[in-house]
Structures are given as structure tokens and as C-alpha cells.
């Protein structure tokens, strides 16, 4: 979406679109799922777990960190990553709010 067009939408719509974009790659979903399952800070395990190059994983971690889904702490020469719990709740609420807008009491197709 062009920068000039994003002002046509609410902050929530823009935020949801940015988060959805971050979720739109299977490697990023795998990283998120691994972090959720581990429930701990992870640093070097992702390369062996996902089978991707370190540079590729770093790119995906950067995208996830930019939208705040994960957070990192520097430990010596490496960075450990984990789910950002506050942001995770915000993201969950963004998606839930959108999904809850759909109401079809008779469970009928509309078209």
C-alpha cells in the first residue's frame, strides 16, 4: 500500500494490515510458533529448527520485531528473541475484533 494512501484508513486498520503482512510468510509463522511453543527466549536454535540460513532468519526476525510481535535482548554477541506479551494481546484483540464483526445467525450464504 502506498504511503500516501494509508491516511485514508484508521490507525487500527493500518496496524492490522502491517501485522497481517508480517504473518504472511510461512517462515515467520514457523518462528512465531516455535517461540510460542518454547515459551522462552531463543537465540541460535532457529537456524537448526527451521533449516534456513542465518541471514534469512535474521530478515524474518527483523520484520516480526518491526511490528512488535517479538522482542529481543542482547546477550553478549547474540540476541535472544521471545514473544512480546503486551503486543501479542493487542494483535490477538485486533484480529478477534475483526472476526467478531461477522454475524450470520441463520448460517446462510449471502450470495
FENHUJO-V205618 format. One record per residue. N is the residue number from 1. SS is DSSP state (hx for helix, st for strand, lp for the rest). PHI is phi in degrees with one decimal (NA if undefined). D_LAST is the distance of its C-alpha to the last C-alpha in Angstrom with 1 decimal. Layout:
# FENHUJO-V205618
n:N ss:SS phi:PHI d_last:D_LAST
n:N ss:SS phi:PHI d_last:D_LAST
This chain:
# FENHUJO-V205618
n:1 ss:lp phi:NA d_last:28.7
n:2 ss:lp phi:-66.2 d_last:31.7
n:3 ss:lp phi:-58.4 d_last:34.0
n:4 ss:lp phi:-70.2 d_last:33.9
n:5 ss:lp phi:-90.8 d_last:30.1
n:6 ss:hx phi:-64.1 d_last:30.1
n:7 ss:hx phi:-73.3 d_last:31.6
n:8 ss:hx phi:-77.9 d_last:28.4
n:9 ss:lp phi:-118.2 d_last:27.0
n:10 ss:lp phi:-70.6 d_last:28.3
n:11 ss:hx phi:-60.5 d_last:30.9
n:12 ss:hx phi:-65.6 d_last:28.5
n:13 ss:hx phi:-64.2 d_last:25.8
n:14 ss:hx phi:-65.5 d_last:28.5
n:15 ss:hx phi:-63.5 d_last:30.0
n:16 ss:hx phi:-61.4 d_last:26.8
n:17 ss:hx phi:-63.7 d_last:26.2
n:18 ss:hx phi:-66.2 d_last:29.9
n:19 ss:hx phi:-67.0 d_last:29.7
n:20 ss:hx phi:-59.9 d_last:26.5
n:21 ss:hx phi:-63.7 d_last:28.5
n:22 ss:hx phi:-66.4 d_last:31.4
n:23 ss:hx phi:-77.2 d_last:29.3
n:24 ss:lp phi:-82.1 d_last:27.9
n:25 ss:lp phi:-134.9 d_last:30.8
n:26 ss:hx phi:-60.1 d_last:31.7
n:27 ss:hx phi:-66.2 d_last:35.4
n:28 ss:hx phi:-68.1 d_last:34.6
n:29 ss:hx phi:-62.7 d_last:32.6
n:30 ss:hx phi:-63.6 d_last:35.5
n:31 ss:hx phi:-62.6 d_last:37.9
n:32 ss:hx phi:-60.3 d_last:36.1
n:33 ss:hx phi:-61.9 d_last:35.8
n:34 ss:hx phi:-64.1 d_last:39.5
n:35 ss:hx phi:-64.8 d_last:40.5
n:36 ss:hx phi:-65.1 d_last:38.5
n:37 ss:hx phi:-66.1 d_last:40.1
n:38 ss:hx phi:-71.1 d_last:43.5
n:39 ss:lp phi:49.7 d_last:43.4
n:40 ss:lp phi:-155.1 d_last:46.3
n:41 ss:lp phi:-78.1 d_last:47.4
n:42 ss:st phi:-121.5 d_last:47.2
n:43 ss:lp phi:-125.5 d_last:49.0
n:44 ss:lp phi:-87.0 d_last:50.0
n:45 ss:hx phi:-70.9 d_last:48.0
n:46 ss:hx phi:-65.6 d_last:44.8
n:47 ss:hx phi:-62.5 d_last:46.4
n:48 ss:hx phi:-73.0 d_last:47.4
n:49 ss:hx phi:-69.1 d_last:44.3
n:50 ss:hx phi:-97.0 d_last:41.8
n:51 ss:lp phi:74.0 d_last:44.0
n:52 ss:lp phi:-104.1 d_last:43.3
n:53 ss:lp phi:-67.5 d_last:46.0
n:54 ss:hx phi:-56.3 d_last:47.3
n:55 ss:hx phi:-63.5 d_last:46.4
n:56 ss:hx phi:-66.6 d_last:42.7
n:57 ss:hx phi:-62.7 d_last:42.5
n:58 ss:hx phi:-59.6 d_last:44.2
n:59 ss:hx phi:-62.4 d_last:41.6
n:60 ss:hx phi:-68.5 d_last:38.8
n:61 ss:hx phi:-61.9 d_last:40.8
n:62 ss:hx phi:-61.3 d_last:41.3
n:63 ss:hx phi:-62.8 d_last:37.5
n:64 ss:hx phi:-69.1 d_last:37.0
n:65 ss:hx phi:-70.4 d_last:40.0
n:66 ss:hx phi:-61.2 d_last:38.9
n:67 ss:lp phi:-93.3 d_last:35.8
n:68 ss:lp phi:84.5 d_last:38.1
n:69 ss:lp phi:-67.0 d_last:36.5
n:70 ss:st phi:-119.7 d_last:39.9
n:71 ss:st phi:-133.6 d_last:43.4
n:72 ss:st phi:-131.3 d_last:46.6
n:73 ss:st phi:-127.2 d_last:50.3
n:74 ss:st phi:-83.1 d_last:53.2
n:75 ss:st phi:-128.2 d_last:55.6
n:76 ss:lp phi:68.3 d_last:58.4
n:77 ss:lp phi:-96.8 d_last:57.1
n:78 ss:st phi:-119.1 d_last:53.7
n:79 ss:st phi:-117.1 d_last:50.6
n:80 ss:st phi:-100.3 d_last:49.0
n:81 ss:st phi:-117.9 d_last:45.3
n:82 ss:st phi:-151.5 d_last:43.3
n:83 ss:st phi:-67.0 d_last:40.1
n:84 ss:lp phi:-84.4 d_last:40.5
n:85 ss:hx phi:-61.6 d_last:39.8
n:86 ss:hx phi:-65.8 d_last:39.2
n:87 ss:hx phi:-67.5 d_last:36.7
n:88 ss:hx phi:-59.0 d_last:35.0
n:89 ss:hx phi:-64.4 d_last:34.3
n:90 ss:hx phi:-60.2 d_last:33.0
n:91 ss:hx phi:-63.9 d_last:30.6
n:92 ss:hx phi:-57.9 d_last:29.5
n:93 ss:hx phi:-68.6 d_last:28.8
n:94 ss:hx phi:-60.3 d_last:27.0
n:95 ss:hx phi:-68.5 d_last:24.4
n:96 ss:hx phi:-60.1 d_last:24.3
n:97 ss:hx phi:-59.9 d_last:23.8
n:98 ss:hx phi:-70.2 d_last:20.7
n:99 ss:hx phi:-65.1 d_last:19.2
n:100 ss:lp phi:-74.2 d_last:20.1
n:101 ss:lp phi:-68.2 d_last:18.1
n:102 ss:lp phi:-77.7 d_last:14.9
n:103 ss:lp phi:-137.5 d_last:14.9
n:104 ss:lp phi:-138.0 d_last:12.7
n:105 ss:lp phi:-61.9 d_last:15.4
n:106 ss:lp phi:-94.7 d_last:13.7
n:107 ss:lp phi:52.5 d_last:12.3
n:108 ss:lp phi:-106.1 d_last:9.0
n:109 ss:lp phi:-69.4 d_last:5.8
n:110 ss:lp phi:-92.6 d_last:3.8
n:111 ss:lp phi:-120.4 d_last:0.0
